[in-house]
């Protein structure tokens, strides 16, 4: 488990929607430079918060004590569209990349990778019988 200190605001519906979104090849929407810089932002723990809604994510980034910015990632049929609080579009895209890695981590922490499936009841046993434990073979 991670020991990140980022703030995470989301609801179940938004988390499931972003699970579908990041399951696509979203990295193809960003330049190589944005991916490299975004990975570094993520690894350095500079993503200070993520807010998920069904149709957008807001990623907060803190570089130094008062040097902060945010990126808004809207998901469209063509993939992620980014706008940010900084005039440097490359930095905004890098923050979005770092934020999407943070979203992937959040999903890994919160969503069970396999759906629940009850164990089948052995033939000839009732549900009540199957809860008693293993059946011993007769000698």
N, C-alpha and C positions, 0 to 999 in steps of 0.2 A: 504494500500500500504506500501511497505517496504521502508526504508530509507537507504538501503545498498549503499555503495560507490564503489562497484566492477565495474570494466571495463567490458563491454560486447561487443564483436565483433562477428557479424554474418550476414548472408544474409537470405532472406526468404526461399530459398530452404533448407539450412542447418537447419534452425529452424524447418521446417516441418519434415525433416528427424529425427531430435532428438526428436520431438514430438512422432513419431512412436517408436523410440528406448526406451525412458523412459516409454512408455505405457506398456512395458513388465515388468515382475518381475525381474528387474535388481539387486535388493538387494540380491537375492539368489546366485549371483555370488561372493559375498564377505563374509568374515568371520564375526562372531558376533562382534569381537573386532574391525575390520575395520569399521563396521557400527556404533558402539558406538563412536569411536574416530572421525569418519567422521562427525557424527551429531554434535559433540561438536565443531569441526572446523567450521562447517557451522553456528551454533548458535552464536559462538563468533565473527562472521564476519571476519574470517581470510582468506576467499577466496577473493583475491584481483582482480581477473580477469578471464574471461572465453572467449575463442576464439572457435567458432564453425565452422567447415567445414562439408561437407556432410558425410565424413567417419571417422572423428576424432574430438575430443575436447581437447583443451589444457587448463588446469586449473592452475592458478597461486595462490600461497598461501604465505601469509606473517605472520610469527609468532612473530617476533620482528622487530625492525627497519631494520636490515640488514640480518635477518635470513629468507630466502625465499627458496622456491622450486617450482617445477611444476610437474604435472602429465599429461601424454598424454593418452587419452582414445580412443582406436580404437574399433569400433563396428563391430563384426563379426556375422556370423550366430549362433554362440554359446553364444553371448552376449558380454559384455565389456572385453577388454584385456588392461591391464594397464602397462605402463612403466613410470619411473619417474627420476628426476634429483638427487634423494637422494639414498644413498647406503642402506637405511633402507626401505626394500620392504613393511613392514607393514605401515610405514608412507606414502609411495607412494599410497598405496591402500586407506588409510584413506583420503588423499587429494582428490583422485578420487571420493570417496563417497561424500565428502563435495561438490565437484564440480558438481556432478550429482544432488544433491539437489538444487544447485544454478541454474542449467539448468532447472529443474522443475519449479523453481520460475520465471525464465525468460520466459518460455513458458506460464505460467499462466498470466504473465503481458502482453504478446504480441499477443497471439493467442486467437481469439474469440472461446469460447467453443462450440458454436452452429453455424452451417452454416446459411447463410442468406437465407431466404425463403420469397418471396414477399407474402403479404396478398392476399387471394383470393378475386376476385371481386364478389360482391353479384349478384345473378341471376337477370337478367333484367336490370342491370346497365351497362353502358359502363365504361371504365377505366376513362374517363374524368368526368363522373358523380360521381364516387366513391371518387374522390379527393376533393369534395366540403364539406365533413364533414358528420355528421350523418344525416340520413333521419328522418324527423319529421313525426310522425303518425298523421293522420287527426282525428279531434275530432268526 
